[in-house]
Amino acid sequence: MISSGKSCSHLRRYSSCFRVCGLVRPISNVNNATSFRSLVSAPPSQRQTKLAKINKIVVTPRFAACVRQQQYCYSTAQEEASEPSSSNSPSSLSGELHQFQAETRMLLDIVAKSLYSDKEVFVRELVSNASDAIEKARYESVQGKGAVLGEKDLRISISTDKYNKTLTIQDSGIGMTKEELISNLGTIARSGSKAFVEQMKGGASSEDPSSIIGQFGVGFYSAFMVAERVDVLTRTRGHDAVGYKWSSDGCGSYTVEECPEAEPGTQVICHLKVQDREFSDEDTIKRVLKKYSSFVGAPIEVNGEQVNTIKPLWLLDPKEVKEEDHNEFYRFVGQSYDNPRFILHYRTDAPINLRCVLYFPEGKPGLFELTRDSVEGGVALYCRRVLIKNKAESVMPKWLRFVKGVVDSEDIPLNLSREMLQDSAVIRKVRTVLQNRCVRFLQDKLRKDPKSYIDFFNDYGIFLKEGIISSSEQMEKEEIARLLVYESSSRPSGERISLTEYIAKMPETQQDVYYLAAPSRELAEQSPYFEALKKRGVDVLFCYESYDEVVLMQLRQVNGKNIVSAEKDMRRDKDEAKYDDEKGLGKLETSGLMDYLKETLAGKCYGVKTTSRLVAHPCVVTVEEMASARHFVRTQFSQIPEHTRFSLLQPTLEINPSHPVIVKLNKLRTSNPDLAALVAKQLFSNALVIAGLVDDPRTVVTNMNALLEKALDKH
């Protein structure tokens, strides 16, 4: 049996392990911790209460499930520990027997069954361990502390055996002594690689410790997810070194014995479970290696064939990488068949360590890529050449999901399984750094190669606009907005101008950036809202996409200049029209006509006024926020009864008292009231159509037919 004092020491050690695993969440520390053993042996109704006392933890559902699953196993371990030692010598194991503690046995089972989300990850973990062993051997060789080794001597060999259901991973690395076997493999969460890195740093070595992958010391135990027994054969590279064999079924004990046939390095033999025999298939292992370990520093051979032939370009000097290398690498990481349009090879150590290669695709985005919620990010996250997550959506902002490539960082904190990101503050910093760098890169492209950038914007501009809408910081919005390009009234059709260039060419007297939303340039130039600005010689940006005005409305301003729609500029004009009794209506006649229009259009029109800004058009409709109103009409109008639509919009009809149609209407209201009413309603409907405030143009046809019928009565 295990003493209570020893149990408490195990409790303190393993409860911290569970917190690292993400199986429990700590709130605060307490001194009088209850026994971990009492937790597992407690009835289900009391287990959660006891667990909450062990270090003041909040139990996650996954850990609670693990505790329920392991209650029987733990009780069995207690019985085995209380029996005579002779019963602990199974006939299947020979050599020196070592017994895991009961708590260790439970933790081992949790690591093997609950820590990792995918079984295939065990290949990544064992290969990473093998790579670390090779890096240690290389370090010892360079330091003159071990045998002189060439690059050909350092490799990872993997062999599969379907018949015997085994997977063997062998490295020619540093190997282990008997003490290291017991220390590294007999103690969970002890990282030999971490200790080695600390030794390198403390020894003033010139070698780069970043090539060492391991950091947690639990990856080896992931083999028990698929293996019913694991054998480890190892030998150090000393002249008189003795080989050893470590063997365990992961159920509470392991043996260590001398093994003369062990070669220098380490050989891990996984005797696979029947249900996991797929990992004895060569093609399966190659697929997993290609996914996770394509860029491990040492050569990896599967049944004699090297599988990691692609270079980790993000770790190379950008000047040394050729275009064809980038094309090949882009097709590999992006799973694409085209070539990259733009390449961003970026390295920085401040404010955070990053090594990345980012590609902007040449092809147009697919239909599913345009959907924000259904597509994951296109950037793969690596840590020291080992894949952590293939589609790391949290590393890049959602609006940059079309970018493909690799991001490698040693500063990104991972959980124990190296599958999930932990520190949200660091992740936010990485995301901000990458976003800012991508935006600056595209700004440089716009300035230096505008033709290529315009082609890119035609295909991917919608993502940039999404970035403005989804961003919560004004400064961030404005940085992205400098990438927007539009046609303008002062330039020929097809020629674009950026907001930065527009502002640079503004007259000193102009305080705002003006834009006009229209389906085409022809309609924009014929718009009544454009008349006055054109007359004043103001350059106006033309926006042809329905979402453009929503983007600019969200942006509000850029470089200290307000962004104003042409409709809003007309609405804020307070000047009355000039009355010409000879060519148009006088002030008294105009006042009478406005009263007539208010009465005729009651319930739809909430105000009538004159305007001096119209020349070629008889009237125009204005609302407080035209962009918001149009968006409301497109998305919500069909769901709202007609009598409440206009009360929400509250449109104002602005008339041109000098226009012939308005003059004729004033006469008709006395000579032919029925025809005048039809004309007034049609003018209002026409103005709504021009403003884009009609969701279904078919509603205008009925009144138009009645108007034509009335007009043709005399003919």
C-alpha positions as MATLAB code, in Angstrom:
seq = 'MISSGKSCSHLRRYSSCFRVCGLVRPISNVNNATSFRSLVSAPPSQRQTKLAKINKIVVTPRFAACVRQQQYCYSTAQEEASEPSSSNSPSSLSGELHQFQAETRMLLDIVAKSLYSDKEVFVRELVSNASDAIEKARYESVQGKGAVLGEKDLRISISTDKYNKTLTIQDSGIGMTKEELISNLGTIARSGSKAFVEQMKGGASSEDPSSIIGQFGVGFYSAFMVAERVDVLTRTRGHDAVGYKWSSDGCGSYTVEECPEAEPGTQVICHLKVQDREFSDEDTIKRVLKKYSSFVGAPIEVNGEQVNTIKPLWLLDPKEVKEEDHNEFYRFVGQSYDNPRFILHYRTDAPINLRCVLYFPEGKPGLFELTRDSVEGGVALYCRRVLIKNKAESVMPKWLRFVKGVVDSEDIPLNLSREMLQDSAVIRKVRTVLQNRCVRFLQDKLRKDPKSYIDFFNDYGIFLKEGIISSSEQMEKEEIARLLVYESSSRPSGERISLTEYIAKMPETQQDVYYLAAPSRELAEQSPYFEALKKRGVDVLFCYESYDEVVLMQLRQVNGKNIVSAEKDMRRDKDEAKYDDEKGLGKLETSGLMDYLKETLAGKCYGVKTTSRLVAHPCVVTVEEMASARHFVRTQFSQIPEHTRFSLLQPTLEINPSHPVIVKLNKLRTSNPDLAALVAKQLFSNALVIAGLVDDPRTVVTNMNALLEKALDKH';
ca = [
       0.000    0.000    0.000;
       1.066    3.594   -0.564;
       1.557    5.797    2.470;
      -0.589    8.866    2.861;
       2.463   11.146    2.845;
       3.665    9.652   -0.404;
       0.159    9.937   -1.821;
       0.080   13.681   -1.061;
       3.402   14.199   -2.808;
       2.037   12.368   -5.848;
      -1.105   14.467   -5.571;
       0.807   17.732   -5.769;
       2.903   16.548   -8.687;
       0.127   15.031  -10.794;
      -2.514   17.646  -10.146;
      -0.086   20.113  -11.741;
       0.281   17.715  -14.680;
      -3.494   17.643  -15.106;
      -3.579   21.428  -15.189;
      -0.939   21.506  -17.921;
      -2.892   18.873  -19.876;
      -5.956   21.103  -19.765;
      -7.897   18.409  -17.908;
      -8.543   20.668  -14.922;
      -8.458   24.413  -14.418;
      -6.875   25.820  -11.238;
      -8.429   28.638   -9.253;
      -6.119   28.930   -6.225;
      -3.770   26.777   -4.164;
      -4.633   25.235   -0.811;
      -2.336   23.592    1.710;
      -4.565   20.851    3.159;
      -5.070   18.900   -0.100;
      -7.113   15.733    0.182;
      -5.735   12.437   -1.020;
      -5.851   11.832   -4.747;
      -6.544    8.193   -4.029;
      -9.682    9.093   -2.078;
     -10.927   10.952   -5.152;
     -10.778    7.898   -7.422;
     -12.168    5.492   -4.841;
     -15.021    7.817   -3.867;
     -18.618    7.082   -4.928;
     -19.668    8.921   -8.100;
     -21.967   11.234   -6.150;
     -19.054   12.492   -3.987;
     -16.279   12.451   -6.564;
     -16.758   15.944   -7.987;
     -16.912   17.503   -4.504;
     -13.691   15.764   -3.438;
     -11.973   16.702   -6.690;
     -12.820   20.355   -6.182;
     -10.922   20.268   -2.880;
      -7.691   18.942   -4.364;
      -6.110   22.279   -5.301;
      -9.330   24.239   -5.733;
      -9.857   23.103   -9.286;
     -12.773   23.279  -11.662;
     -13.281   19.920  -13.302;
     -13.495   19.876  -17.074;
     -15.897   17.307  -18.582;
     -13.040   15.405  -20.200;
     -11.239   14.887  -16.899;
     -14.409   13.848  -15.102;
     -14.974   11.222  -17.772;
     -11.404    9.997  -17.336;
     -11.861    9.631  -13.571;
     -15.048    7.619  -14.036;
     -13.330    5.423  -16.608;
     -10.326    4.738  -14.397;
     -12.086    3.959  -11.089;
     -11.987    0.220  -11.695;
      -8.380    0.288  -13.009;
      -7.259    2.229   -9.957;
      -8.895   -0.231   -7.554;
      -7.182   -3.096   -9.358;
      -3.846   -1.293   -9.035;
      -4.377   -0.956   -5.294;
      -4.977   -4.701   -4.974;
      -1.885   -5.479   -7.026;
       0.228   -3.115   -4.926;
      -0.915   -4.838   -1.699;
      -0.072   -8.362   -2.937;
       3.357  -10.003   -2.428;
       6.049   -8.875   -4.848;
       6.189  -12.318   -6.480;
       2.805  -11.688   -8.033;
       4.222   -8.647   -9.837;
       6.451  -10.737  -12.080;
       4.389  -11.600  -15.130;
       5.655  -14.427  -17.221;
       5.519  -12.288  -20.358;
       8.162   -9.890  -19.001;
      11.740  -10.719  -18.099;
      14.584   -8.692  -16.620;
      14.501   -6.129  -13.859;
      10.885   -5.238  -13.031;
       9.852   -1.708  -12.077;
       6.372   -0.864  -10.872;
       4.557    2.328  -11.730;
       2.809    3.906   -8.782;
      -0.987    3.540   -8.860;
      -1.398    7.290   -9.479;
       1.189    7.110  -12.239;
      -0.672    4.229  -13.813;
      -3.872    6.231  -13.905;
      -2.137    9.288  -15.331;
      -0.462    7.118  -17.963;
      -3.833    5.790  -19.049;
      -5.269    9.298  -19.247;
      -2.319   10.454  -21.357;
      -2.714    7.462  -23.674;
      -6.503    7.639  -24.041;
      -7.651   11.200  -23.464;
      -4.836   13.680  -24.048;
      -4.624   13.494  -27.834;
      -7.512   14.141  -30.198;
      -6.208   11.920  -33.006;
      -4.399    8.608  -32.745;
      -2.090    9.303  -35.673;
      -0.387   12.022  -33.621;
       1.691    9.346  -31.861;
       3.812    9.056  -35.030;
       4.590   12.764  -34.846;
       5.547   12.454  -31.176;
       7.876    9.474  -31.640;
       9.532   11.015  -34.702;
      10.032   14.281  -32.786;
      11.713   12.334  -29.987;
      13.941   10.608  -32.540;
      14.838   13.960  -34.102;
      15.792   15.317  -30.670;
      18.025   12.302  -30.054;
      19.806   12.962  -33.350;
      20.249   16.664  -32.538;
      21.763   15.700  -29.192;
      24.174   13.307  -30.921;
      25.116   16.035  -33.410;
      25.746   18.438  -30.538;
      27.936   15.936  -28.687;
      29.888   15.291  -31.875;
      30.489   18.992  -32.534;
      31.564   19.529  -28.928;
      34.042   16.637  -29.172;
      32.304   14.719  -26.403;
      31.231   11.798  -28.557;
      31.979    9.926  -31.762;
      32.607   11.983  -34.899;
      29.410   11.711  -36.964;
      28.641   12.766  -40.506;
      25.248   13.780  -41.801;
      24.863   10.357  -43.450;
      25.183    8.723  -40.028;
      22.240   10.667  -38.602;
      18.843    9.499  -39.823;
      15.481    8.126  -38.725;
      14.481    4.734  -40.102;
      10.894    3.504  -39.939;
       9.798   -0.002  -40.837;
       6.307   -1.472  -40.991;
       5.276   -5.116  -40.642;
       1.647   -5.865  -41.437;
       1.968   -9.555  -40.659;
       3.233   -9.019  -37.099;
       1.311   -5.732  -36.646;
       4.414   -3.774  -35.632;
       5.733   -0.310  -36.300;
       9.424    0.322  -35.626;
      10.960    3.792  -35.388;
      14.746    3.792  -35.081;
      17.127    6.713  -34.810;
      20.901    6.912  -34.867;
      20.925    9.483  -32.098;
      22.536    9.732  -28.704;
      20.889    6.696  -27.097;
      20.199    6.205  -23.379;
      21.865    4.562  -20.415;
      19.968    2.386  -17.963;
      19.556    5.295  -15.564;
      18.274    7.545  -18.353;
      15.820    4.853  -19.450;
      14.348    4.670  -15.968;
      14.453    8.431  -15.494;
      13.066    9.474  -18.900;
      10.604    6.660  -19.619;
       9.729    5.703  -16.072;
       8.671    9.202  -15.055;
       5.781   10.885  -16.803;
       6.119   14.573  -17.695;
       9.896   14.580  -17.332;
      11.426   16.016  -20.496;
      14.963   14.882  -21.214;
      15.064   17.298  -24.146;
      14.164   20.225  -21.898;
      16.963   19.323  -19.502;
      19.366   19.020  -22.434;
      18.445   22.474  -23.732;
      19.013   23.972  -20.289;
      22.400   22.271  -20.193;
      23.283   23.737  -23.610;
      22.290   27.233  -22.520;
      24.196   26.936  -19.266;
      27.323   25.691  -21.015;
      27.807   28.773  -23.213;
      27.443   26.626  -26.330;
      27.432   28.191  -29.785;
      24.897   25.629  -30.992;
      21.295   26.718  -31.511;
      19.037   24.915  -29.005;
      15.935   25.751  -31.093;
      16.443   22.576  -33.128;
      15.351   20.544  -30.085;
      11.616   19.854  -30.391;
      10.531   18.133  -27.162;
       9.452   20.096  -24.141;
       6.860   18.182  -22.120;
       8.120   14.585  -21.807;
       4.798   12.842  -22.416;
       4.898   12.330  -26.190;
       6.412    8.863  -25.867;
       3.376    7.607  -23.961;
       1.094    8.466  -26.877;
       2.296    5.170  -28.377;
       0.038    3.344  -25.920;
      -2.981    4.764  -27.761;
      -2.343    2.203  -30.497;
       0.134   -0.277  -28.987;
      -0.573   -3.145  -26.615;
       3.149   -3.288  -25.826;
       6.074   -0.986  -26.509;
       9.713   -2.139  -26.581;
      12.582    0.339  -26.519;
      16.074   -0.869  -27.481;
      18.826    1.660  -26.898;
      22.580    2.024  -26.615;
      24.748    5.091  -26.122;
      27.699    5.783  -28.432;
      30.440    5.122  -25.880;
      33.079    2.456  -26.646;
      32.054    0.235  -23.753;
      28.374    1.111  -23.830;
      25.873   -1.549  -22.855;
      22.593   -1.954  -24.712;
      19.315   -2.088  -22.823;
      15.722   -3.013  -23.536;
      12.791   -1.236  -21.903;
       9.408   -2.933  -22.248;
       5.923   -2.155  -20.966;
       2.284   -2.743  -21.766;
       1.335    0.595  -20.181;
      -0.678   -1.043  -17.421;
       1.438   -0.341  -14.361;
       4.887   -1.907  -14.775;
       7.904   -2.007  -17.070;
      11.076   -4.046  -17.300;
      14.654   -3.038  -18.038;
      17.217   -5.622  -19.107;
      20.511   -5.762  -20.946;
      20.205   -6.211  -24.702;
      23.406   -7.044  -26.625;
      21.702   -6.667  -30.013;
      20.734   -3.043  -29.360;
      22.416   -0.683  -31.853;
      23.721    2.825  -31.046;
      20.714    5.124  -30.844;
      17.159    4.189  -29.933;
      14.670    1.795  -31.480;
      11.000    1.984  -30.519;
       8.923   -1.064  -31.444;
       5.151   -0.656  -31.191;
       3.216   -3.927  -31.058;
      -0.074   -2.620  -32.375;
      -3.538   -3.433  -31.154;
      -5.770   -5.289  -33.592;
      -8.067   -2.305  -34.072;
      -5.067   -0.058  -34.820;
      -3.226   -2.321  -37.258;
      -3.621    0.353  -39.954;
      -0.435    1.940  -38.563;
       1.544   -1.063  -39.754;
       0.694   -0.038  -43.326;
       3.434    1.803  -45.209;
       1.097    4.166  -47.064;
      -0.632    5.188  -43.831;
       2.671    6.026  -42.148;
       3.867    7.981  -45.177;
       0.644    9.983  -45.163;
       1.000   10.817  -41.468;
       4.682   11.748  -41.883;
       3.866   13.986  -44.829;
       1.232   15.735  -42.749;
       3.185   16.273  -39.533;
       6.918   15.641  -39.994;
       7.844   16.651  -43.543;
      10.336   19.233  -42.321;
      12.071   17.405  -39.460;
      15.808   18.123  -39.621;
      16.980   14.513  -39.937;
      16.233   12.381  -43.018;
      13.258   10.052  -42.461;
      13.161    6.744  -44.320;
      10.154    4.437  -44.497;
      11.178    0.938  -45.503;
      14.311    2.380  -47.097;
      12.659    5.284  -48.959;
      13.219    8.873  -47.815;
       9.927   10.732  -47.396;
      10.928   14.221  -46.194;
      12.519   15.712  -49.297;
      10.974   19.212  -49.249;
      13.043   21.946  -47.621;
      11.581   24.091  -44.820;
      11.792   27.316  -46.826;
      10.675   29.518  -43.947;
      13.927   28.757  -42.100;
      16.142   29.670  -45.072;
      17.461   33.067  -46.083;
      14.851   34.617  -48.439;
      17.634   35.514  -50.885;
      18.642   31.859  -51.197;
      15.177   30.571  -52.177;
      14.410   30.325  -55.893;
      11.028   30.934  -57.483;
      10.634   27.287  -58.502;
      11.269   26.276  -54.874;
       8.456   28.570  -53.761;
       6.137   27.180  -56.431;
       6.767   23.606  -55.301;
       6.450   24.501  -51.622;
       3.234   26.454  -52.237;
       1.621   23.484  -53.962;
       2.648   21.268  -51.048;
       1.417   23.395  -48.142;
      -1.568   24.904  -49.977;
      -2.647   21.701  -51.703;
      -3.056   23.773  -54.849;
      -2.197   23.372  -58.504;
      -1.561   27.002  -59.415;
       1.413   29.229  -58.595;
       1.525   31.932  -55.927;
       0.678   35.446  -57.089;
       2.658   37.188  -54.328;
       5.207   35.734  -51.880;
       5.887   37.120  -48.402;
       8.954   35.543  -46.781;
       9.075   37.075  -43.333;
      11.342   36.636  -40.309;
      11.356   38.556  -37.039;
      12.434   38.137  -33.435;
      10.589   41.121  -31.944;
       8.021   41.594  -30.567;
       7.705   37.823  -31.007;
       9.718   35.069  -32.664;
       8.255   34.297  -36.096;
       9.458   32.508  -39.212;
       6.904   32.383  -41.981;
       6.321   32.038  -45.698;
       2.943   33.356  -46.835;
       1.480   33.009  -50.308;
      -1.250   35.028  -52.008;
      -2.918   32.682  -54.530;
      -2.938   33.359  -58.225;
      -6.302   31.708  -58.859;
      -9.634   33.234  -57.978;
     -11.267   32.283  -54.666;
     -13.717   29.410  -54.715;
     -17.343   29.714  -53.730;
     -16.785   28.085  -50.330;
     -13.820   30.344  -49.572;
     -16.139   33.341  -49.670;
     -18.180   31.884  -46.822;
     -16.763   33.205  -43.595;
     -17.913   30.499  -41.172;
     -17.415   27.343  -43.222;
     -13.747   27.739  -44.151;
     -10.768   27.376  -41.841;
      -7.586   29.364  -42.221;
      -5.095   28.475  -44.928;
      -1.960   28.833  -42.803;
      -0.297   25.837  -41.155;
       1.242   26.310  -37.710;
       4.593   24.684  -37.033;
       6.780   24.664  -33.959;
      10.439   23.856  -34.654;
       9.613   22.192  -37.981;
       6.863   19.980  -36.551;
       3.263   20.527  -37.611;
       1.041   21.601  -34.729;
      -2.118   22.468  -36.637;
      -2.745   22.246  -40.357;
      -5.464   24.909  -40.489;
      -4.599   27.320  -37.695;
      -7.517   29.739  -37.923;
      -6.527   31.530  -34.708;
      -3.080   32.547  -35.997;
      -4.376   34.703  -38.850;
      -7.438   36.978  -38.836;
     -10.489   35.477  -40.497;
     -10.481   37.933  -43.380;
      -7.009   36.715  -44.437;
      -8.175   33.111  -44.738;
      -7.286   33.095  -48.447;
      -3.563   33.410  -47.584;
      -1.708   30.093  -47.570;
       1.644   29.124  -46.141;
       3.508   28.279  -42.961;
       4.020   30.074  -39.646;
       6.696   28.741  -37.289;
       7.186   30.201  -33.828;
       8.896   29.044  -30.666;
       6.992   31.589  -28.585;
       3.517   30.182  -29.198;
       2.436   28.335  -26.026;
       0.958   24.875  -26.571;
      -0.872   22.530  -24.264;
       0.621   19.223  -23.205;
      -0.460   17.361  -26.320;
       1.022   20.086  -28.566;
      -2.318   20.260  -30.348;
      -4.008   23.339  -28.886;
      -2.890   26.916  -28.314;
      -3.084   28.124  -24.727;
      -2.069   31.742  -24.160;
      -4.652   33.913  -25.881;
      -2.580   37.096  -25.329;
       0.389   35.656  -27.233;
      -1.872   34.364  -29.993;
      -3.444   37.811  -30.358;
       0.021   39.325  -30.628;
       1.000   36.826  -33.341;
      -2.227   37.530  -35.209;
      -1.661   41.288  -35.014;
       1.951   41.030  -36.195;
       1.010   38.851  -39.166;
      -1.946   41.034  -40.132;
       0.113   44.230  -40.003;
       2.877   42.642  -42.040;
       0.444   41.385  -44.703;
      -1.217   44.805  -44.945;
       2.137   46.603  -45.318;
       3.201   44.055  -47.913;
       0.080   44.684  -49.995;
       0.471   48.449  -49.604;
       3.981   48.133  -51.056;
       2.581   46.096  -53.946;
      -0.043   48.775  -54.635;
       2.628   51.468  -54.687;
       5.320   49.602  -56.666;
       3.277   47.347  -58.949;
      -0.232   48.818  -59.256;
      -1.217   46.709  -62.272;
      -0.562   43.386  -60.492;
      -2.237   44.699  -57.365;
      -5.377   45.766  -59.274;
      -5.650   42.235  -60.682;
      -5.322   40.872  -57.144;
      -7.912   43.343  -55.823;
     -10.424   42.347  -58.502;
     -10.246   38.761  -57.217;
      -9.719   39.232  -53.469;
     -10.932   42.760  -52.713;
     -14.020   41.370  -50.984;
     -11.786   39.890  -48.258;
     -10.124   43.255  -47.631;
     -13.522   44.886  -47.267;
     -14.532   42.143  -44.855;
     -11.456   43.042  -42.796;
     -12.686   46.621  -42.438;
     -16.167   45.563  -41.367;
     -14.963   42.893  -38.917;
     -12.263   45.012  -37.284;
     -13.080   46.771  -34.030;
     -10.177   49.253  -34.046;
     -10.402   52.425  -36.136;
      -6.651   52.507  -36.736;
      -6.784   48.936  -38.005;
      -9.721   49.785  -40.279;
      -7.825   52.702  -41.793;
      -4.702   50.616  -42.444;
      -6.738   48.077  -44.388;
      -8.707   50.871  -46.112;
      -5.492   52.106  -47.733;
      -5.677   48.949  -49.835;
      -9.060   49.864  -51.343;
      -9.135   51.146  -54.924;
     -12.113   52.623  -56.790;
     -12.931   54.336  -60.042;
     -13.473   58.082  -59.740;
     -15.337   60.730  -61.707;
     -12.111   62.534  -62.673;
     -10.475   59.456  -64.252;
     -11.284   57.389  -67.330;
     -13.432   54.295  -66.988;
     -11.452   51.294  -65.689;
      -8.735   53.353  -64.007;
      -8.597   52.989  -60.206;
      -7.429   55.276  -57.439;
      -6.659   54.453  -53.801;
      -8.034   56.409  -50.870;
      -4.526   57.579  -50.004;
      -3.990   58.931  -53.524;
      -7.457   60.534  -53.545;
      -6.730   62.409  -50.313;
      -3.308   63.502  -51.560;
      -4.918   65.163  -54.618;
      -7.804   66.821  -52.752;
      -7.944   70.646  -52.869;
      -7.181   72.355  -49.579;
     -10.748   73.634  -49.398;
     -12.216   70.102  -49.599;
     -12.676   68.502  -46.192;
     -14.454   65.233  -47.044;
     -14.001   62.168  -49.210;
     -17.088   61.775  -51.426;
     -18.433   58.535  -52.861;
     -21.494   57.452  -54.802;
     -22.907   53.921  -54.885;
     -24.371   52.827  -58.215;
     -24.598   49.567  -60.207;
     -22.442   50.983  -63.038;
     -20.436   54.021  -64.053;
     -23.094   55.078  -66.554;
     -25.785   55.179  -63.874;
     -23.431   56.928  -61.459;
     -22.705   59.728  -63.930;
     -26.450   60.135  -64.639;
     -27.404   60.150  -60.962;
     -29.141   63.300  -59.652;
     -26.996   63.083  -56.529;
     -23.867   63.507  -58.663;
     -25.082   66.695  -60.431;
     -24.137   69.242  -57.812;
     -20.758   67.670  -56.989;
     -19.915   67.530  -60.676;
     -20.896   71.178  -61.054;
     -18.545   72.091  -58.179;
     -15.699   70.083  -59.744;
     -15.478   67.627  -56.838;
     -13.915   64.228  -57.553;
     -16.292   61.427  -56.496;
     -15.448   57.781  -55.942;
     -17.774   55.347  -57.726;
     -18.701   52.162  -55.827;
     -20.320   49.449  -57.914;
     -20.737   46.657  -55.358;
     -23.743   46.707  -53.037;
     -21.564   46.125  -49.972;
     -19.108   48.938  -50.781;
     -21.191   51.640  -49.149;
     -21.592   49.470  -46.026;
     -17.804   49.190  -45.865;
     -17.283   52.937  -46.254;
     -20.040   53.654  -43.753;
     -18.247   51.406  -41.233;
     -14.915   53.056  -42.026;
     -16.301   56.586  -41.394;
     -12.998   58.365  -41.934;
      -9.448   57.899  -43.146;
      -6.403   60.101  -42.554;
      -8.584   62.489  -40.599;
     -10.999   63.006  -43.530;
     -14.657   62.084  -43.174;
     -16.112   59.747  -45.784;
     -19.419   61.171  -47.012;
     -21.912   59.830  -49.534;
     -23.169   62.106  -52.307;
     -26.721   61.633  -51.002;
     -25.770   62.797  -47.527;
     -24.013   65.827  -48.951;
     -27.223   66.766  -50.740;
     -29.339   66.278  -47.633;
     -27.182   68.533  -45.478;
     -27.491   71.365  -48.032;
     -29.707   74.031  -46.453;
     -29.833   76.460  -49.407;
     -33.235   76.957  -51.043;
     -33.707   76.929  -54.788;
     -33.625   80.141  -56.765;
     -37.026   81.011  -58.188;
     -37.376   82.102  -61.819;
     -40.903   83.272  -62.683;
     -40.138   83.175  -66.418;
     -38.605   79.686  -66.765;
     -40.001   78.020  -63.677;
     -42.283   78.429  -60.711;
     -42.339   81.401  -58.456;
     -42.006   81.139  -54.699;
     -45.762   81.314  -54.099;
     -46.522   78.680  -56.753;
     -43.818   76.422  -55.422;
     -45.208   76.670  -51.902;
     -48.659   75.656  -53.148;
     -47.227   72.710  -55.088;
     -45.305   71.490  -52.043;
     -48.488   71.504  -49.974;
     -50.232   69.564  -52.733;
     -47.453   66.960  -52.857;
     -47.527   66.503  -49.082;
     -51.236   65.810  -49.244;
     -51.068   63.531  -52.290;
     -48.098   61.507  -50.996;
     -49.275   61.370  -47.379;
     -48.109   58.213  -45.600;
     -45.138   57.794  -47.910;
     -43.412   61.154  -48.111;
     -42.506   62.790  -44.790;
     -41.331   66.112  -46.152;
     -41.146   68.216  -49.321;
     -38.546   70.929  -49.957;
     -36.863   72.705  -52.833;
     -33.234   72.226  -53.798;
     -30.775   74.267  -55.822;
     -28.582   71.259  -56.646;
     -30.736   69.730  -59.386;
     -30.531   70.765  -63.033;
     -31.454   67.846  -65.296;
     -33.744   66.022  -62.842;
     -37.166   67.131  -61.567;
     -36.850   65.702  -58.074;
     -34.881   63.446  -55.775;
     -35.467   61.541  -52.537;
     -33.177   61.877  -49.519;
     -33.085   60.028  -46.199;
     -30.909   60.500  -43.149;
     -28.470   57.626  -43.853;
     -28.853   56.468  -47.437;
     -26.326   53.603  -47.182;
     -28.035   52.187  -44.085;
     -31.427   52.666  -45.674;
     -30.451   50.785  -48.840;
     -28.983   47.948  -46.789;
     -32.198   47.850  -44.756;
     -34.310   47.704  -47.931;
     -32.254   44.846  -49.376;
     -32.294   42.736  -46.220;
     -35.457   43.559  -44.246;
     -38.023   45.314  -46.466;
     -39.822   42.161  -47.582;
     -40.528   41.223  -43.961;
     -42.146   44.552  -43.024;
     -45.702   45.648  -43.938;
     -45.843   48.414  -46.529;
     -47.513   50.946  -44.235;
     -44.600   50.777  -41.766;
     -41.768   50.847  -44.333;
     -41.977   54.550  -45.069;
     -42.414   55.473  -41.409;
     -39.015   53.858  -40.812;
     -37.308   55.486  -43.811;
     -39.061   58.889  -43.498;
     -38.009   60.043  -46.996;
     -37.919   63.685  -48.016;
     -38.819   64.717  -51.592;
     -36.662   67.546  -52.918;
     -38.005   69.216  -56.079;
     -36.455   71.412  -58.765;
     -38.963   74.279  -59.325;
     -37.338   75.170  -62.657;
     -37.744   71.753  -64.266;
     -40.438   71.514  -67.014;
     -42.068   68.435  -65.440;
     -42.553   70.261  -62.117;
     -43.923   73.323  -63.937;
     -46.396   71.164  -65.892;
     -47.416   69.272  -62.752;
     -48.319   72.560  -61.063;
     -50.706   73.325  -63.914;
     -52.215   69.828  -63.967;
     -53.249   69.932  -60.323;
     -55.971   72.434  -61.293;
     -56.705   71.452  -64.904;
     -56.579   67.648  -64.512;
     -56.385   66.584  -60.823;
     -56.532   62.830  -61.555;
     -53.626   62.961  -63.977;
     -51.695   65.259  -61.624;
     -52.058   62.743  -58.778;
     -50.757   59.954  -60.989;
     -47.794   62.096  -62.121;
     -46.943   63.069  -58.551;
     -46.976   59.449  -57.408;
     -44.885   58.378  -60.396;
     -42.299   61.092  -59.775;
     -41.985   59.919  -56.175;
     -41.665   56.285  -57.262;
     -39.040   57.211  -59.851;
     -37.043   59.038  -57.195;
     -37.215   55.997  -54.897;
     -35.958   53.735  -57.705;
     -33.043   56.082  -58.462;
     -32.193   56.154  -54.753;
     -32.214   52.349  -54.586;
     -34.990   52.289  -52.011;
     -37.354   49.978  -53.890;
     -36.915   46.277  -53.182;
     -39.231   45.158  -56.008;
     -39.481   47.471  -59.076;
     -42.642   45.652  -60.201;
     -44.612   47.693  -57.671;
     -44.020   50.783  -59.840;
     -45.584   49.285  -62.955;
     -49.225   49.469  -61.815;
     -49.187   53.232  -61.299;
     -47.186   53.705  -64.515;
     -49.808   51.879  -66.600;
     -52.576   53.955  -65.068;
     -50.590   57.092  -65.859;
     -50.103   56.069  -69.498;
     -53.774   55.265  -69.861;
     -54.752   58.681  -68.527;
     -52.203   60.475  -70.680;
     -53.411   58.732  -73.846;
     -57.089   59.572  -73.314;
     -56.841   62.626  -75.582;
     -55.199   60.730  -78.433;
];
